[in-house]
Amino acid sequence: MVNMARPQGLVLTAEEGYSRLRSEIDAGALIRLRRGAYLAEASPDARGPGDEWAQRAALLLARCHATAHALRSRFAFSHGTAAFLHGWPGPMTDAVHVLMPVRASARHAADIVRHHTAELAEEDVVEIDGLPVTGPARTALDCALLCAPPQGLAVVDAALRALASVSRFERDLSVARQDAVRADLQQRLEARGSVRHARRARDVLRYADGLSESGGESWMRWLALSRGMPVPALQVPIATGRGTFYPDALWRFDGGHGPVLAEYDGREKYDGDGELALIAEKDREQLLVDATGGRIVRFTHRDMTHPDAAFARLLRATPLRPGDLEPRPDLLPRRQARP
């Protein structure tokens, strides 16, 4: 039996009574999570600057606990919600996904996305933060099938990192371990038979790589792969005059063209000590250019809203032309997948 511990600040009207809580709700001291569940608003002093992601994560975690207290049938959090609970990058939405061995009734809460399964095996469920969650392999495969390709790739990358203990410092062992995990996931996919988005999931599993160390790096690789660039080498050790660096992605080309290195920077801005970090980053880039004779293309989260422009910038750094590319349509969003 999973112990559904309650996070601090979670308030249920079934226990407290709405009339007792109404003044706090009206004053904004309680945030509505879902029907009958609220979370005590953190004081402004408790929220550090740039903490928006952490606040959203805290709300989603509390919403998961509130949902767990409301559900009466056996279930496990699944898909993108399970990826979040595993600590992997993925879609962070207000609705939570659950896997249940019974079909939902015609009337159910709109903020719960129910997925039906013939059975919910004990070995497919783990406990995280007191909540029942689909295990790593099941979660990775569910996300490969259901999520948009960039999100699915980021989740499976993270699953490979976790399940295969991938490390840039043990490349050969890491590759062997993650190939074994990938083969297991592919077998699980084939065992499901004819399911929707199976082709997309096969490509996600084929190109997933645990050497991508963040969701941003996964997105950057998806950008290149979906539009037809060759598969890059990841976290390749580059010896420089000041030590060894590991660029996020690297492409080598024939014909005397220097390599192209791509880096994803997740930091929003530089101020205070961040100025020193920016200087160090520029210094690192110059060392990599001097050591490889290549070019560096840097991406940030802003590029995610303009993927075509971001890819054009990457392509300009290479000797490739549009006619040289072989797009992978099953990795593209559905509206772009076919001409």
N, C-alpha and C positions, 0 to 999 in steps of 0.2 A: 504493500500500500504506500503510495506517494504521500509524503507529508507536505501539504500545501501551506507552507509558512506564509504569514502575511507580512508584506513589506511595511516599513514604518510609514505612517501617515495615511494608509489606506482605510477609508471609512465606508461602511456598508449601511445603507438606510434600513435594511431589513433588521439590523441589530440596534441602530441608534434611533431610528424613527426620523422621517423627513422633517417633521415640525420642529424637532430639536436642532436640526442642522440648517434650517432655512436661513437664519440670519447670517451664518457664516458663508452659505452659498451665495446669497445676495450680495454680500460684501466682497466676494471674490477670493475669500480665504480658502475655499475648497474648489478644486478643479474637477469638473465632471469627466469621468473616464468612460462611463457607459451607464445605462439605466441602473440606478440603485447603487452606484459606486463612485466615490469621489476620492481625490488625493489632496492632502493638505498642501497648500501653496508654500513653496520655499520662500524665505525672506530674501529681499534683494541682496543683502549682504552675503548670503550664502551661495550666490550664483557667480562665480568668477566670470571675467570677460571671455568672450569667445566660447562659451559653454553651451551653445545652442544644441549641438549634437548630444551632449551628455544629458541635457534636460529632456530631449525627445526620447532618448533611450530610457530614462527613468520613468517617463510617462508610459511607454510601451510595456516595460516590465510590470508596472503596477496594473496596467490594463490586462495583461496576461493573468496576473493573480486574481483580479476581479472576475475575469471570465471563468477561471478554474473554480472559484467559489459558486458560480451561478450554474455551471453544467452539472447535470445529474447522471448522464450516461457515461460509460467508459470512453476515454478519448486520450489523444496526445497532441500537443502543439506540433505543427508540421509546416512544411514548405518554407516560405520566407520567414515566418515567425520562428520556426525551429532554427533556421540559420542564424537569426539574431540571438537567440538564446544560447547557441553554441559559441557565440562571439565572432561569427563570420560576417563579412560584408554582404549586404543584401538589401532588398527593398524594406524600408521602414515605414509601414503604413498604419493608419488608425485601425483598420480591420485586422483581426487575428485569424490565422488559419489553424484549423484543427482536423485531425484524422479520427474518424469514428467508425466502429464496426456495425453501425445501424444507420439507416437512411434518416435524414432530417424530416421533420413534419413540414406541412405546407407553411406553417407560421413559425418563423424563427427570427432571431435578432439579426438586423442588417449588418452589424459590426462583427459578425462571426462568419467566416467562410468555411463551410463544412465540406470535407472530402470523405466520400464513402469508401470503405474497404471491406472485403468479405470477412477478413479477420484482422485483429490487431495483436500480433504475436508479442509475447513478453520480451523476446530478444530484440524486437524492433523499437523498444521504448527504454529510455534512460531518464534519470532524474537530474534536473538542473535547477538550482535555486528553489528546490521544493516543488518543482513542476514536472509533469510527465511530458517528455519531448521525444520525437522520433530520433533514433540513433543517427550517428554521423553518416553512415553509408546510405540509409534510407532518405535522410534529408538531402544529401548531395544529389541523389538520383531524382527525387521529387522536384528539386529546383531546376535541374537540367531540363526536365520535361516541361515545367510550368512557367518558369521565369523567362523574361526576355533574354536573348543571348548574352549581352554584356553582363547582366546580373547573374545569370546561370553560370557563366564562366568564372566570375569572381567567387561564387560559392564553392564550385568544385575545386578551384585552385586552393581555397582555404581548407577544404576537406582533405585534399592530398597533403597539404602541409601538416595537418594534424594527424591523419591516419598513417602517413608514411614517415613522420618525423623528418621532414625535408630540411636540409641545411646547406647553405652555400659552401660551407667548409668541408662537407662530405659529399661531394657531387656524385661520384660513382655509386656509392651506397644509396644515396637519396634517389637517384634515377632508378636503380633496381627496385627499391622498395615501392616507389610510386607507380612504376609500371605494373607491379603485382596488384596494388590497390585499384589501379585503373582497369585491369583485366577483370577483377571481381565486380566492379561497377558495371562494366560492359555485359558481363554474364547476367547480372541482376536485371539489366534493361532487356536483354533478349528473353529472359524468363517471363517478363510481363506480356509477351506476345505483341499483338497489334494494338498499339496505344497511340493516342494523338501526340504529335510533335516528336515521335521517335527519331526521325532523321535529324532534327535539330539537336536532340539530346546526344545522338551518336557523335556529331561534330563537336559539341561542347566537351564530351568526355575525351575525344581524340586530341583536342588541342589544349586541354587543361594542363597546367604545370604549377606544381607547388613552389617552384622557385620564384614565382610572382609573390612578393611579400606584402602586398596591400591591395585593397579594392581598386585604387587608382591605377596601379601598375597593371592589374587585370584588364581594366577598361582600355588602357593605352594599347595593350597587346590585341585586344578584341578589335579596336579601331583599325589596326594594320592588317590583321588576319582576315577580317570580314570583307575587306576591300581588295584582297588578292595579293598582298605582299608575302614574301617568304616567311617561314617561321623563324623568329629571332632567337638568338642565344641569350639566356638570362643569367644575370649575376656572374658574368665571366670575370675572373680575376685579372686586373690590369696593373702591372707593376709600374710605378712612377717614381720620380725622384724623392717623393715624400711618403712612400708606402704603397700598399696595394689597395686599389679601389674596385668596386663592383657595380658597374652601371646596370640600370634596371633591364635594359634590352640593347642588343647589338646586332647589326646586320653587316655582313661582309660581302663585297661584290668583286667580280672579276674585272679585268681590264684596267687595273691600276687605280681605280676609284677607291679612295679611303673609306674606312668603315663609317657607318652612321650609328650613333649612340642615342638612345632616347631615355629620358628621365622624367619621372612624375614627381612633382612637388606638391605635397598636401598642405603645406603651410599657407594660410590665407594672406598674411602680411608680415612684414618685418619691422619691428620697432623695439627700442631698448636694446637688450642683448641680441635681438633678432638682426640688428644691423651687422653685428659681428658674424652671425650665422650666414648672412647673405654674402659677406666678403669671403668667408671660408668656402662657401659653395662656388662662387666665381673662381676662386683660386683652384679648387678641385677640378672644375671644368677645364681650366687652362692646362692643368697637369695631364688630364686625360687626352686632350687634344694633342699636346706635345708628345705623349707616349704612343698614340695610335695614328696620328696624322689624319684623324677623322673629323667629323662634324657632330655637334650635339644639338638635339632638338628637345626642348623642355616643354612639358605640359602641366597644367593645373586644373583644378575642378571646373574652372570657367570654360575650358575647352569642351566639356561634356555637353554643353548646351549648343555648341556649334561644331558637331563632329566632321562635317564635310570640309569646313575651313581648316580644322585641325589636321585632317588627313592630308589636305593639299600642302600644308606647311611641311609635313613629314616627307611627302613624296618629292618636294622640291629639293630636299637635302640629298636625295638618292639619284643614281643614274637612270632609274626606271622611268618609263613613260606610261601613260594610261593603257596603251596597247600591250604592254608587257605584263599587265596584271591579270590574274585569274581569280576573280571574286569567288567567295565561298557563300553562296546565297542562303544556305541554311543557318549561317551565323548573322545574317542581316535581320533587322526588324522586319516584321511581316509585310509592312507597306512598301519596303524597298526590296524585298526578296526576289521579285520577278519583274522583268520589264513590262 
